[in-house]
Amino acid sequence: MFLLKDKLKFINVNTSYLKAMHNACSEVFYSTKGYGNKPHIGMLISEHNLEYVIPLSSAKRKHKSWKNVDGERYLIYEKTSVANLSPDDIWVQGEEKSNVKHIISVLDIKKMFPVIDGVYTIVNLNYDNNDTEELKKYKDLLNKEYSFCLKIIDKVISKANKLYSKQMSTGKILKYCCDFKALEKASITYSENSMPDSGEDDYNC
């Protein structure tokens, strides 16, 4: 069953490994541009001694119509005022006129995939005096996501266990869901072949 490894972690996965995962299952998102700094949530599947990661995808306008919780996915959001948001931020009107729901990202459990040592780095969420303004804003966002995920992590793990166990026992892959067996096989193959530089295409905060 899935368990947290030590504590909740956000990680960056290098693009070489992501490409291998995408080639094994197209539901794993892969892009040659702008993906080196993509944060994920890392989890440990203890009986297979494998780590799985659940992607956090950036908020898009289509998410405005989504429920806060829908099946195996969660909207990551905060309640704030329009005055605190930029024109590019995604938000919907809250229950109170003075507040809106600022959608930060989406956590999609169906898109989780295995990771191995050497293909990811842990994101540093702590602030540093040398951080640029851009990096400070990025860390602000990550810390909001992290705080939100801490509140729902038990439910996330429970959903991950049910989804994984059902697919592995029945062989039935739900629509828009990763093929866990194919990805685990590809992960083993990747590990057995030459490992890339773990720092390649990574972005350490």
Secondary structure, 3 states (H helix, E strand, C coil): CEECCCCCEEEEECHHHHHHHHHHCCCCCCCCCCCCCCEEEEEEEHHHCEEEEEEEEECCHHHHHCCCEECCEEEEEEEECHHHCCCCCEEEECCCCCCEEEEEEEEEHHHCEEECCCCEEECCCCCCCCCCHHHHHHHHHHHHHHHHHHHHHHHHHHHHHHHHHHHHHHCCCCCCCCCHHHHHHHHHHHHHCCCCCCCCCCCCC
